[in-house]
Amino acid sequence: MASHNKLLHEGVPGSSGHSLAWEVMVVLACGLGIWLVMMVFFVGVVV
């Protein structure tokens, strides 16, 4: 797991701040995806 994170960090160009912003974007994208799935499921159950 640690080696995968290290590879991910090395694969991101720029400084550590850029990699941090990349991590934040990934977390937000995952959260948004989960929220969308929940909304679709909720609408499917109600309708």
C-alpha positions, 0 to 999 in steps of 0.5 A: 500500500505504501509503495503504491502511494509512493508511486502515485506521489512520484507520478504527479508532476510538480511540488508536494503541494501539487500532489496534495491538491491532487489528493484533495481532488481525488477525495472530492471526486470519490465523495461526489461519485458516492453522493451521485450513486446514493441520489440515483438509488434514492430516486430509483426507490422513490420513483 
